[in-house]
Amino acid sequence: MENELTKKAAKMLLNGATLLSEPCPYCKGVRVMKEGHALCISCGKEPEKKEIIEKVSEDFTTSPIKQTLQKKIESLTKDLESEKDLENQQNILKTINSLLETIEKIKDKQ
C-alpha cells in the first residue's frame, strides 16, 4: 500500500499539488495537498472536514457563542474548498483549528 500512496502522491505533485509543512495529525507523516484535499504519504489518511463539522454540530446547544463559532467553521470550510493559494489554505486551516480549540475550552467550562 505504501508504494501505491507514493505513486498517488507523486501524481498529485505532478498535477500541481504541494507538500504541506504541517505533518499528518494521525502518524506525523508527510502530506500532499491539492484542491483542499490533504493526503498523508505514510498512512494514506485524509482528514475529512465533514467529520469535524458533524462532531462540532453534535456538541452544540443553543448557546449564541457556540452557534456563532459553528457558523464560522462552516463558512471557513466552504472557503477552504475553493481556495487555490496554499498560504491562504494554511491560514484558513489555522483559523478553523483556533475555533475548534475555543469550542473545546467552552465545553470544558460547562
C-alpha positions, -999 to 999 in steps of 0.1 A, spaced: 0 0 0 29 24 8 41 21 -28 6 30 -41 5 60 -18 39 72 -30 27 69 -66 -5 87 -59 14 115 -41 38 118 -70 10 120 -95 -7 147 -73 26 167 -72 30 165 -110 -6 178 -113 1 209 -92 -2 196 -56 20 210 -29 38 195 1 24 207 34 47 219 62 24 205 89 27 168 95 -2 143 94 -23 145 125 -25 107 127 10 95 121 32 127 117 40 117 81 45 140 51 13 153 35 5 165 0 -24 189 -7 -44 196 -39 -76 215 -41 -82 214 -3 -76 176 0 -46 165 20 -32 130 16 -6 115 40 21 96 21 28 74 51 -6 62 64 -29 73 35 -54 90 57 -72 122 46 -88 142 74 -124 148 65 -139 182 71 -174 166 72 -164 146 104 -152 178 121 -184 198 113 -206 169 124 -187 165 156 -189 202 164 -226 202 155 -233 173 178 -217 192 207 -236 224 203 -265 235 224 -284 267 218 -257 290 232 -253 320 209 -215 319 211 -215 282 201 -238 289 172 -216 317 160 -185 295 162 -203 268 143 -213 292 115 -177 305 113 -164 269 109 -189 261 82 -181 293 63 -144 287 65 -148 251 53 -166 264 22 -138 290 17 -112 262 20 -128 241 -7 -125 269 -33 -92 284 -22 -63 276 -45 -34 295 -28 -15 273 -3 -7 301 21 -44 311 22 -54 275 27 -30 272 57 -44 304 72 -79 291 69 -69 258 85 -52 276 114 -83 297 119 -105 266 120 -81 250 144 -83 280 167 -121 279 166 -121 242 175 -98 249 204 -121 277 216 -150 253 214 -131 227 235 -124 254 261 -161 263 263 -171 227 266 -145 222 295 -161 251 314 -196 237 312 
